[in-house]
Amino acid sequence: MTVGHALLGLLEGGPAHGYDLKRSYDERFGHDRPLHYGQVYSTLARLLKNGLVEVEAEPGAGPERKRYAITEAGVSDVAAWLAQPEKPEPYLQSTLYTKVVLALLTGHDADDLLDTQRAEHLRLMRDLTRRRDSGDLADQLICDHALFHLEADLRWLEVTAARVNQLAAHVRA
């Protein structure tokens, strides 16, 4: 997700100040990674330059109290972005795979590496399950997404652990 498209989408609900957009973004999307104000305003400046937003005049407000509104071009841009499917990320060359191969090449214990990684995945899965169980619908959906990815990683860790001797022979050949 790009911050620009998220801000444009939020502006489709009506004009807003930069600090309101930041708050709205953080509430909906930024639980783990809230935006910095600098990022909000630099993104709004870029959107303004590209004609996707405009500044609405506020009577009696100083220049620091800009209200941004989405333009028709911005509405079209969001619609096109929403209609475009995201490229699935197959992670064909993941950091985990690289670590396992390097452990085997350098004489480190790949089984220990896999066990340590498995424990870390399980710890994070427990944390996410608690967050999901106590969260609102948005938290539940975000946590489910992360949990499904972690479950896939966990399955990969198990398969790799079962094949580590085969991989070691292949890597050393």
For each residue, the residues with C-beta under 8 A, 3 or more apart:
1: 5 6 29
2: 5 6 81
3: 6 7 25 35 39 40 43
4: 7 8 43 46 47 52
5: 1 2 8 9 77 78 81
6: 1 2 3 9 10 25 29
7: 3 4 10 11 21 25 40 43 44 47
8: 4 5 11 12 47 52 53 70 74 77 78
9: 5 6 12 78 82
10: 6 7 13 16 21 24 25 28
11: 7 8 14 15 16 21 53 68 69 70 74
12: 8 9 70 75 78
13: 10 16
14: 11 69
15: 11 56 67 68 69
16: 10 11 13 20 21 24 67 68
17: 20 21 65 66 67 68
18: 21 22 37 40 41 44 66 68
19: 22 23 37 40
20: 16 17 23 24
21: 7 10 11 16 17 18 24 25 40 44 68
22: 18 19 25 26 34 35 37 40
23: 19 20 26 27
24: 10 16 20 21 27 28
25: 3 6 7 10 21 22 28 29 30 34 35 40
26: 22 23 29 30 31 34 35
27: 23 24 30
28: 10 24 25 138
29: 1 6 25 26
30: 25 26 27 33 34 35
31: 26 34 139 142
32:
33: 30
34: 22 25 26 30 31
35: 3 22 25 26 30 39 40
36: 39 40
37: 18 19 22 40 41
38: 41 42
39: 3 35 36 42 43
40: 3 7 18 19 21 22 25 35 36 37 43 44
41: 18 37 38 44 45
42: 38 39 45 46
43: 3 4 7 39 40 46 47
44: 7 18 21 40 41 47 48 53 68
45: 41 42 48 49
46: 4 42 43 49 50
47: 4 7 8 43 44 50 52 53 68 74
48: 44 45 51 52 53 54 55 68
49: 45 46
50: 46 47 73
51: 48 71 73 74
52: 4 8 47 48 70 71 73 74 77
53: 8 11 44 47 48 68 69 70 71 74
54: 48 68 69 71
55: 48 66 67 68 69
56: 15 66 67 68 69
57:
58: 61 65 66 67
59:
60:
61: 58 65
62: 65
63: 66
64:
65: 17 58 61 62
66: 17 18 55 56 58 63
67: 15 16 17 55 56 58
68: 11 15 16 17 18 21 44 47 48 53 54 55 56
69: 11 14 15 53 54 55 56
70: 8 11 12 52 53 74 75 78
71: 51 52 53 54 74 75
72: 75 76
73: 50 51 52 76 77
74: 8 11 47 51 52 53 70 71 77 78
75: 12 70 71 72 78 79
76: 72 73 79 80
77: 5 8 52 73 74 80 81
78: 5 8 9 12 70 74 75 81 82
79: 75 76 82 83
80: 76 77 83 84
81: 2 5 77 78 84
82: 9 78 79
83: 79 80
84: 80 81
85:
86:
87:
88:
89:
90:
91: 94
92:
93: 97 98
94: 91 97 98
95: 98 99
96: 99 100 117 153 156 157
97: 93 94 100 101 160
98: 93 94 95 101 102
99: 95 96 102 103 113 117
100: 96 97 103 104 110 113 114 160 164 167
101: 97 98 104 105 167 171
102: 98 99 105 106 108
103: 99 100 106 108 109 110 113
104: 100 101 108 110 164 167 168 171 172
105: 101 102 171 172
106: 102 103
107:
108: 102 103 104 112 113
109: 103 112 113
110: 100 103 104 113 114 164 167 168
111: 114 115 161 164
112: 108 109 115 116
113: 99 100 103 108 109 110 116 117
114: 100 110 111 117 118 157 160 161 164
115: 111 112 118 119 161
116: 112 113 119 120
117: 96 99 113 114 120 121 157
118: 114 115 121 122 154 157 158 161
119: 115 116 122 123
120: 116 117 123 124
121: 117 118 124 125 150 153 154 157
122: 118 119 125 126 154
123: 119 120 126 127
124: 120 121 127 128 150
125: 121 122 128 129 147 150 151 154
126: 122 123 129 130
127: 123 124 130 131
128: 124 125 131 132 143 146 147 150
129: 125 126 132 133 143 147
130: 126 127 133 134
131: 127 128 134 135 139 143
132: 128 129 135 139 140 143 144 147
133: 129 130
134: 130 131 139
135: 131 132 138 139 140 143
136: 139 140
137: 140 141
138: 28 135 141 142
139: 31 131 132 134 135 136 142 143
140: 132 135 136 137 143 144
141: 137 138 144 145
142: 31 138 139 145 146
143: 128 129 131 132 135 139 140 146 147
144: 132 140 141 147 148
145: 141 142 148 149
146: 128 142 143 149 150
147: 125 128 129 132 143 144 150 151
148: 144 145 151 152
149: 145 146 152 153
150: 121 124 125 128 146 147 153 154
151: 125 147 148 154 155
152: 148 149 155 156
153: 96 121 149 150 156 157
154: 118 121 122 125 150 151 157 158
155: 151 152 158 159
156: 96 152 153 159 160
157: 96 114 117 118 121 153 154 160 161
158: 118 154 155 161 162
159: 155 156 162 163
160: 97 100 114 156 157 163 164 167
161: 111 114 115 118 157 158 164
162: 158 159
163: 159 160 166 167
164: 100 104 110 111 114 160 161 167 168
165: 168 169
166: 163 169 170
167: 100 101 104 110 160 163 164 170 171
168: 104 110 164 165 171 172
169: 165 166 172 173
170: 166 167 173
171: 101 104 105 167 168
172: 104 105 168 169
173: 169 170
